[in-house]
Amino acid sequence: MSKKIFHSVVLCFLGLVVFAQPQQPIELEELIIEQNKISNRSKSQHTLILNDSLIDNALGTFTDFLQKNTTIYFKENGYGMVSSPAFRGTTAQQTSVLWNGIKTNSALLGQTDFNSTSYKSYDNIVVKPGGGSVLYGSSAIGGTIHLNNQLQFNKETENEIQLNYGSFNTQGIHYKISTGCEKFAVNAHFGYNKSDNDYEWIGKNRKNINGQFYNTDFGVELAYKINSKNTVEFYSSSYNDDRHFALLTPYQTKTKYQNNYNRNLLKWYYKTNRFLNTFYAASVKEAYTYFDQLPTDSKSGGKANTLYFKNESFYNVLQNFKLSGFLEYQKTAGEGYNSGLLFSTQEIFAVSVLGNYDFTKRFGIEVGAKNELAKDYENPFLFSAGLYYNTDLYQLKINSSKNYRIPTFNDLYWQPGGKLNLKPESSYQFDINHNFKYKSVTLNISTYYTSITDMIRWIPTETGFWEANNVDAVTIYGADMFLNLKKQWNNHSVQFNSNYGYTKSIDKKTKKQLIYTPLHKFNVQLFYGFKNFSIAPSFLYVDEIFTTASNDNASTLAGYGIIDVDIQQKINIKNNPFFINLKIKNAANTVYTNMPERIMPGRNYHIQIIKKF
């Protein structure tokens, strides 16, 4: 039945494409970068854009960056260790991360480790709360995070170098270059981060032991404009890290984890005045090695290689009607060594369509559908539908969708415990978004409801091993709020930013809040600038966190508040300007944890130098 419905939707849209006769020529905008694609194809959903200036001035891990600027909560196994998001009360596997338009969640684990992601390499990061499986496939339940590089033709050469040093022997260097002429555009970037991470455990009379880490990343992007209609782009990125896992007691066995990936992507744009086609061909390789008894060489690991092809077609059917179609094919091969993951392959083919129609300049609707075929399981038929209403002062966006998450390689093929008869997790979501803008004040409020079924959990069996099963169902409802105020006069500048997340994520069986999902999360940042000087204090509050399914008070982690202070001075020596930033993290020296017994750093200091030329 679902296939018949899907085919009917496709035929309906194709009929509109064939028979529609526009009354006047319709011009597409200049080549649409990923950031604009996300906004144009999500008119009934809110998107948050974190731009390059925000990325440039940030310091610390990707977890730190998103924790401060979004409502997403992150669970860390100690600072710099494995970091898992809870996006609108969902699990780490229900948040999808895309790199320049392609999915990059681990095929083995189904999630992204946000402390193994070098965010300084990107020109903008787009955070899109809510379901998005019609556009972005598996895992787009809680939301999607888009890591985008931007290539520009006819651009003067720009260089940027950042150096930083701070507490716990924390060091970093980041370099970026970008340039472009009429036919070519080039970006390149390099990053290195290192820390002994041996901070004091406040009140415990000991340091963080075996917590050291380092990582490197390198990337390049190239674009060639063949002619006015055809442009080819190539993206390449590699990352390597080495992280020791901090010990709970000095007597534990030391372990560490090495992670690396290599991503290569080719894009071909074909553009006319009413049509844009983008073809993607990508290779993504990931591998990890776990050393379980340091300093010996005892280890295990796994790797996965993915080939990914996608074709996107965007067509202006009428002045007020736009249509997008997607074809995707993905093949992944993965295996482990000294582990229970045998060599296995997985193939997925997907077809989806999205259309939006503007009844007036202010009011419109969008509808989408997707069907997917996989080798070892049956995927659900997916849909999305929304409406939007815009005025100069107010925007209303309403969206409803069905979304899903496929079982990971470990869920399906790990032995013992993996099961081929698992169902994909599925969810239904409803989201209402209000955006108010008056002069220099912007307020955005979203309320949402999500129902998730067939959640995959590994549970113990009578024979002693753990087994993957579709056992849980969850109901989630909540609200997100973003507030921004700006004021400038003479040489003074003031800005106030705040975001708040309320998340009720309830297990339908136990009627309890999901573990590691705070009910309240609140951020506030105040910026004051005068000429070449600025200071920006910020405050993060995270409510209490349950660590057991029974919500036992004895194992509950207390809520906490963290104060950071950023101070920046621009210095100009003989017409050679650069910036010096002083960052004080956890300025009040607050004791806090977001995992049992994993005490996080107290007050620490960092200096950052930024030079652009």
C-alpha positions, 0 to 999 in steps of 0.5 A: 500500500505504501508503495502505491501511495508513493508512486501516486505522489510521484506521478502527481508531481510529474504531471505538474512538471509536464503540464505546467506552463509558466507565464513568464521566465523564472530565474534561479539565484546564483549557485545555491550553497548547502546553507541556502539549500537547507533553508529553501527546502525547509520553509516550514521548519526553523534553522539556526545558522552559526556563521564563520565569525562565531566559529573563528572566535570559539575555543575548545571542543565541538561539544563546547561550541554547540553546548553554548550556542544551541539547546542540545545537551551533550553527555561526556565521559569526562572532558574531551572524551566520547560526547553524545548528543540528546537533541530534543530528548532523543538518543545520540543515534537519532541526530544526523550529521551531514558534511557538505550535504552527505551523511557522516554518522558512523555506519558501525555505531550509528552516531557522531562523536562530537569530540572527534569533529574538527568544527574549525574547518567549516565556514558555517554550521546549520542546526535544524531541529526536528524531523528531516528523514525525507530530505536527510535519511536515517537518524534525522529524528531529533534534528540535523547538524550540517557542516558546510564549506563554501567556495567562492569565485572571484575572491581575493586571497584570504589567510587566517591563522589561529594559535592558542595555549591554555591550562592543562598544557592545551595547545592548538593551531588552525590555518585556513586559506581561500581564493578564487578567480573567474574559473577556479576557487580553492580552500584549504585548512589544517588543524592540530589540537593537544591537551594533557587534560590533567585538571584537578578534580575539585575536592578529591585531592587528585588529578584527571588521570590518563585523559590526554588527547590530540587530534589533527585534521586536513581538508581541501575544497576545489571548484571549477566553472566549466561554463555558465551552466556547469560547475564541478566541486571536489571536497576532501577531508581527513581526521585522526585522533588519539584519546586516552580514556580518563580513569575513575580510580588510579588503579584501573587499567589504562585504555585509549582509543584511536579514530580516523576517517577520510572523506572525499566528495565530488559534486557536479552542478548543472544550472539553467534559468529554471532548473538546478541539478546536483550530482554527488559521488562520495567515498567515506572511510572510517576506522577505530582501534581500541587499546584495552590494556596499556601499555601493551599492544592488546587491541581490537577495532573495526572499519567501514567503507561507504560509497554514496551516490545522490542526485538532487533536482530542483525545478521552478515549475511556476513562479510560486511552485518549486519541486525537488526530487532525490535519488540516492544509493549507498553501499557500506562494507564493514568488519571488525578485528578481535571483535564480534563484527564479521565482514558484512555489507549493506545496500540502500536505495532511496527515492524522495520528492519535495514540493512547495507552493506559495498561494500568496507572497506570504502564505504557502505549503510544502509536502514531501515523501520518501521510500527506501529499499534495504537489503536486510530490513524493511524501511517505512514509507516516510512523509512530511507536510508543512505550511508557512506564513510570513509578514515583516514582523512575524513568521509562522511555521508548522510541520509534521513528519514521519522519520526513522533510524535504521539499525547499525552494523553492530545492531545487525551483524555483531555476534553474538547479539546482533539480529537481522530481523530488527525493525528501523526505529520510527517516529511521528513529529509535530512542530509549531514555530513562531518567529518575531522580529522588531527592529533589532530584537528577534524572538523564536519559539518552537513547541513540538511533540514526538512519538518514537516506537521500536527503539533498539536497545541491547538487553541481557539474555539468560545465556549471559550475552547482550542482544539487540531488540526493538523494545522501547517506545518514547513520547517527547514534548517540549519547547525551544526559545531563542532571543537576540537583541542588538544595540549600537551607538557611537563606538559602543555595541551591545548584544544579548543572546539567550536560548532555552530548552524544555524537554520532557522525554518519557519512556511509555513503559515506565512513565519515567524521564529518559536518562541523560535528558535534562528537563531544563537547559538554559544559555545566556550571553552578553556582549559589550564592545567599545572600539577595539575592545570587547568582553562577553560573559556567558552562563550555562545552566543544566538541570538535574540528570537521571542516570537510571531508568527508574529515575532513582534520586540517589543516582541523580546528577545535580543541576549546575551553572557554569560562567565563562568570560571572553575578552578580546582586544584588537591590536594594530602594529604598523598596519598589521592588525591581529586579535588577542582573546583571553578566555576564562572557562568555569570562572566560578570554579563550579564542581559539576559532572554530566556522567557519574563520577566524571568530574569536569574541569574547574576554572581554566584559562586560555589565550588565543591569537587570530591573524588574518591577511 
